[in-house]
Amino acid sequence: AMTAVTTQPDLWQGHSGALLCTDTRGSKPSKPRNAASALFRALRRQPLARALRYLDVLTGADLGVSQLDSARIRSRSGVAYQEIYCGSDMTICIFTLKKGAQIPAHDHPGMHVFGRLLYGQMRVKSWDLTGDDGEGHPETLEENKPLEAYYYGEEVVGPTPATYGLAPEEGNIHQIEALEDCAFFDILTPPYKPGGGRDCSYFDTTDADLQPGGAFLRMVRRPDFGMETQEYRGPPF
């Protein structure tokens, strides 16, 4: 599942079964004048694992984000997106949500995600595909076909900011529900690449009463889900 970021040999080493939780890394850097600027500078110049230390001290104020951004959302979904950087190596962005909004269950094929809850509370549910179904990319799977999965459960995160991550085979499918107006910062590496094996696929559960353990998911289309674009007002990458 989405886990606390602890160590990153190469890119990632998680803890199976752990859900999104509070910061646990032993050494945090001292708070710079602006943690976003320090993080962006480190991402350009240092190994990823070293740069990610700055996530633990990142705040909404560093990124120019506040609850006013959630209040300004007008889209039917209640979800908005601020892009900071998008390149062949990674995407850096912020998602803002109004209370009650949901980002449907979706995957991050072959990707690592490192992020930080900035404000508010959200409920996160996490899955991984298992067995033969988990070995193929969703592009090769049939829509609406039941897919064997492992459901990790759900966790309420916030209002204390939390640093988290997910990996290609650990909590790679998740659903997010805003229990309060909230926002989170994400680094996705490598980025989504539609048509290149890293498109975003959506899923729905076939289980009426979800309990941690074996479950089934169906790949579905979400033409009714969309996000509005908000202007990013923080320091440049």
C-alpha positions as CSV (number, residue, x, y, z in Angstrom):
1,A,0.0,0.0,0.0
2,M,1.1,3.6,0.1
3,T,3.7,3.6,2.7
4,A,5.8,6.0,4.8
5,V,9.0,6.8,2.9
6,T,11.9,5.3,4.9
7,T,14.7,4.4,2.6
8,Q,15.2,4.5,-1.2
9,P,17.9,2.1,-2.4
10,D,18.0,3.2,-6.1
11,L,14.4,4.4,-6.0
12,W,12.2,2.6,-3.5
13,Q,12.0,0.0,-0.7
14,G,8.6,-0.2,1.0
15,H,7.0,-2.1,3.7
16,S,4.2,-4.4,2.5
17,G,0.9,-4.1,4.2
18,A,1.6,-0.6,5.7
19,L,-0.8,2.1,4.7
20,L,-0.1,5.8,4.4
21,C,1.2,7.0,7.7
22,T,3.1,9.8,9.4
23,D,6.8,10.6,8.8
24,T,9.2,8.0,10.2
25,R,12.6,8.8,8.6
26,G,15.2,9.3,11.2
27,S,16.9,12.4,10.0
28,K,15.1,15.4,8.6
29,P,17.0,18.4,7.2
30,S,16.7,21.6,9.0
31,K,13.8,23.7,7.6
32,P,15.2,25.9,4.8
33,R,13.7,29.3,4.0
34,N,11.5,27.6,1.4
35,A,11.5,23.8,1.3
36,A,10.0,23.7,-2.2
37,S,12.9,25.7,-3.6
38,A,15.3,23.5,-1.7
39,L,13.6,20.3,-2.9
40,F,13.5,21.4,-6.6
41,R,17.2,22.4,-6.5
42,A,18.1,19.1,-5.0
43,L,16.0,17.2,-7.6
44,R,18.0,18.9,-10.3
45,R,21.4,18.3,-8.7
46,Q,21.4,15.4,-6.3
47,P,20.3,11.7,-6.3
48,L,16.6,11.2,-5.8
49,A,16.9,9.5,-2.4
50,R,18.9,12.5,-1.1
51,A,16.5,15.1,-2.5
52,L,13.4,13.4,-1.1
53,R,14.5,14.3,2.4
54,Y,13.0,17.8,1.9
55,L,9.5,16.2,1.5
56,D,9.4,15.9,5.3
57,V,9.6,19.6,5.9
58,L,7.5,20.7,2.8
59,T,4.4,22.8,3.6
60,G,1.6,24.3,1.6
61,A,3.0,27.8,2.2
62,D,6.3,26.7,0.6
63,L,4.3,25.9,-2.6
64,G,1.9,28.8,-2.5
65,V,-1.1,26.5,-1.7
66,S,-3.8,27.0,0.9
67,Q,-7.3,26.0,1.6
68,L,-8.5,28.8,-0.6
69,D,-7.4,26.7,-3.6
70,S,-9.9,24.0,-2.6
71,A,-12.6,26.6,-2.0
72,R,-12.1,27.9,-5.6
73,I,-12.7,24.6,-7.3
74,R,-15.8,24.7,-9.5
75,S,-15.5,21.4,-11.4
76,R,-18.2,18.8,-10.8
77,S,-15.6,16.3,-9.6
78,G,-14.3,18.7,-6.9
79,V,-10.7,17.9,-7.9
80,A,-8.2,20.4,-9.4
81,Y,-4.6,19.9,-10.7
82,Q,-1.6,22.3,-10.5
83,E,1.4,21.3,-12.7
84,I,4.8,22.4,-11.5
85,Y,7.0,20.4,-13.9
86,C,6.5,17.7,-16.6
87,G,9.4,16.1,-18.4
88,S,10.6,12.7,-19.6
89,D,12.1,12.0,-16.1
90,M,9.2,12.9,-13.8
91,T,6.0,14.9,-13.2
92,I,5.8,17.2,-10.2
93,C,2.3,18.4,-9.3
94,I,-0.3,19.3,-6.7
95,F,-3.8,18.0,-6.4
96,T,-6.4,20.1,-4.5
97,L,-9.8,18.6,-3.5
98,K,-13.0,19.9,-2.0
99,K,-14.6,18.0,0.9
100,G,-16.4,14.9,-0.4
101,A,-14.5,14.8,-3.7
102,Q,-13.0,11.4,-4.8
103,I,-10.3,10.4,-7.2
104,P,-11.4,7.0,-8.4
105,A,-9.3,3.9,-8.0
106,H,-6.4,4.2,-10.5
107,D,-3.0,2.8,-11.2
108,H,0.6,4.0,-11.7
109,P,2.1,1.4,-14.1
110,G,5.8,0.9,-13.5
111,M,5.9,4.1,-11.6
112,H,7.1,5.3,-8.2
113,V,5.2,8.1,-6.4
114,F,6.6,10.2,-3.6
115,G,4.3,12.7,-2.0
116,R,3.2,14.9,0.9
117,L,-0.2,15.7,2.3
118,L,-0.2,19.4,2.7
119,Y,-3.5,20.1,4.5
120,G,-6.8,18.6,5.4
121,Q,-7.8,14.9,5.7
122,M,-8.3,12.2,3.2
123,R,-9.2,8.5,3.1
124,V,-7.0,6.3,1.0
125,K,-7.8,2.7,-0.1
126,S,-5.1,0.7,-1.7
127,W,-4.8,-2.5,-3.9
128,D,-2.4,-4.5,-6.0
129,L,-3.3,-6.9,-8.8
130,T,-2.1,-10.4,-8.0
131,G,-1.6,-13.7,-9.8
132,D,-1.5,-13.9,-13.5
133,D,-3.7,-10.8,-13.8
134,G,-1.1,-8.7,-12.0
135,E,1.6,-9.6,-14.5
136,G,0.1,-7.9,-17.4
137,H,-0.4,-4.2,-18.1
138,P,-4.0,-3.1,-18.0
139,E,-3.8,-2.3,-21.7
140,T,-3.7,-6.1,-22.3
141,L,-6.6,-6.8,-19.8
142,E,-10.2,-7.0,-20.8
143,E,-12.5,-4.2,-19.6
144,N,-14.9,-5.3,-16.9
145,K,-13.2,-8.7,-16.5
146,P,-12.8,-9.5,-12.7
147,L,-9.2,-9.2,-11.8
148,E,-7.7,-10.8,-8.7
149,A,-6.3,-8.2,-6.3
150,Y,-5.1,-7.8,-2.8
151,Y,-6.9,-5.1,-0.8
152,Y,-4.7,-3.5,1.9
153,G,-7.5,-1.7,3.6
154,E,-8.1,2.0,4.2
155,E,-6.4,4.7,6.2
156,V,-7.5,8.2,7.2
157,V,-4.6,10.6,6.7
158,G,-4.3,14.1,8.2
159,P,-4.7,16.7,9.3
160,T,-1.1,16.4,10.3
161,P,1.0,16.6,7.1
162,A,2.4,13.2,6.1
163,T,5.1,12.0,3.6
164,Y,4.2,8.9,1.7
165,G,5.1,6.7,-1.4
166,L,4.0,3.9,-3.5
167,A,5.8,1.5,-5.8
168,P,5.1,-0.5,-9.0
169,E,4.2,-3.5,-7.0
170,E,3.2,-2.0,-3.6
171,G,-0.1,-0.1,-3.3
172,N,0.1,0.8,-7.0
173,I,-3.7,1.1,-7.3
174,H,-5.4,3.6,-4.9
175,Q,-8.6,5.6,-4.4
176,I,-8.6,8.9,-2.6
177,E,-11.6,10.6,-0.9
178,A,-11.4,14.1,0.7
179,L,-12.9,14.0,4.2
180,E,-12.1,17.7,4.4
181,D,-10.8,20.2,1.9
182,C,-7.3,18.9,1.3
183,A,-4.3,19.1,-1.0
184,F,-1.3,16.8,-1.7
185,F,2.0,17.2,-3.5
186,D,3.3,14.4,-5.8
187,I,6.4,13.4,-7.6
188,L,5.7,10.7,-10.2
189,T,8.7,9.0,-11.8
190,P,8.8,8.0,-14.5
191,P,5.7,10.0,-15.6
192,Y,2.6,8.7,-17.2
193,K,3.1,8.1,-20.9
194,P,-0.3,7.4,-22.7
195,G,0.3,5.0,-25.5
196,G,3.7,4.1,-24.2
197,G,2.9,1.6,-21.6
198,R,2.2,4.0,-18.8
199,D,-1.4,5.2,-19.3
200,C,-3.6,5.7,-16.3
201,S,-6.3,3.0,-15.9
202,Y,-9.3,3.2,-13.7
203,F,-10.8,0.4,-11.6
204,D,-13.9,-0.5,-9.7
205,T,-14.4,-3.0,-7.0
206,T,-16.7,-6.0,-7.3
207,D,-16.9,-6.4,-3.6
208,A,-19.8,-4.8,-1.7
209,D,-18.2,-5.1,1.7
210,L,-14.4,-4.6,1.3
211,Q,-12.2,-6.2,3.9
212,P,-8.4,-6.4,3.9
213,G,-7.2,-9.5,1.9
214,G,-8.2,-11.1,-1.4
215,A,-10.5,-9.0,-3.6
216,F,-11.6,-8.4,-7.2
217,L,-11.3,-5.3,-9.3
218,R,-12.7,-4.5,-12.8
219,M,-10.9,-2.1,-15.2
220,V,-13.5,0.5,-16.2
221,R,-13.7,3.8,-18.1
222,R,-14.3,7.0,-16.2
223,P,-15.6,9.5,-18.9
224,D,-17.5,11.3,-16.2
225,F,-14.3,12.1,-14.1
226,G,-12.3,15.2,-14.9
227,M,-10.1,17.7,-13.1
228,E,-9.9,21.4,-13.6
229,T,-6.6,23.1,-14.0
230,Q,-5.4,25.7,-11.4
231,E,-2.5,28.1,-11.8
232,Y,0.5,27.1,-9.7
233,R,1.8,30.1,-7.8
234,G,4.8,28.7,-6.0
235,P,8.5,28.8,-6.8
236,P,9.5,27.5,-10.2
237,F,11.1,24.1,-10.7
